[in-house]
Amino acid sequence: DIQMTQSPSSLSASVGDRVTITCRASQSLSNYLNWYQQKPGKAPKILIYAAFSLQSGVPSRFSGSGSGTDFTLTISTLQPEDFATYYCQQSYSTPPTFGQGTRLEIK
Amino acid sequence: QVQLFQSGAEVKKPGASVKVSCKASGNSFTAYYVHWVRQAPGQGLEWMGRINPNSGDTNYAQKFQGRVTMTRDTSVSTAYMELGRLTSDDTAVYFCARDLLSTITADAFEIWGQGTMVTVSS
């Protein structure tokens, strides 16, 4: 199985900050990498698919980049509703696997 | 907008089985793979397997092989996940999720059910 490692595991930031979360795969994924946001008690929500494609309805302050083994999720200007846990997930090979999550907290 | 509605919380004893349902609204049920993902309390996300609602073909994560069965009933637009030989390690929220793409699987999860809490306790 492909191992996904996110960094940092947790992050404190303020409204208005620019935030970057990194995801590294144990082998090349081409661009088969997706990002999700999860709030407490809720199901995850897809933000980005295929490394950089913004899911319909997701604010443009979210962006994804990378290919191969290294990927990033960037939130350009943090909003109060962005404080949540973020997961990367590879869809290159079965089984799909997730990173351990990055918890984004209010500073 | 398609939605997925899951069955309610379950409490089971070790060694028992649980069956969770996932009903899709709308009329596109057979066009999209349905995946099952679970999340233990305070933990991350774990993919369990997928079903093609059109053909009934399934793929399971090796970890769950022999213990999980995914089925569907197209007449009621519902997918099911049954997990047997439960232990306390199976205590988790179980989500169904619809694939991003129709007909083929992208293994990207666009629409999610609300989750079903399964507690395994003696």
Contacts between the chains, C-beta under 8 A, distances in Angstrom:
chain1	res1	chain2	res2	distance
A	32	B	107	7.9
A	34	B	108	4.8
A	34	B	109	7.8
A	36	B	45	7.8
A	36	B	109	7.6
A	43	B	95	5.6
A	43	B	97	7.8
A	43	B	112	3.6
A	43	B	113	6.7
A	43	B	114	6.3
A	43	B	115	5.7
A	44	B	45	6.8
A	44	B	95	7.7
A	44	B	109	7.2
A	44	B	112	6.2
A	45	B	112	7.5
A	46	B	100	7.2
A	46	B	108	6.5
A	46	B	109	6.3
A	46	B	110	5.6
A	49	B	100	6.0
A	49	B	106	7.3
A	49	B	108	4.8
A	50	B	108	7.9
A	55	B	110	7.4
A	87	B	44	6.8
A	87	B	45	5.9
A	89	B	45	7.5
A	89	B	108	7.6
A	89	B	109	7.8
A	91	B	106	6.0
A	91	B	107	3.8
A	91	B	108	5.3
A	94	B	59	6.2
A	94	B	107	7.2
A	95	B	47	5.2
A	95	B	61	4.6
A	95	B	62	7.4
A	96	B	35	7.9
A	96	B	47	4.8
A	96	B	107	4.4
A	97	B	47	6.9
A	98	B	44	5.7
A	98	B	45	4.4
A	98	B	46	7.3
A	98	B	47	7.4
A	99	B	44	7.4
A	100	B	44	5.1
A	101	B	44	5.1
A	101	B	45	7.9
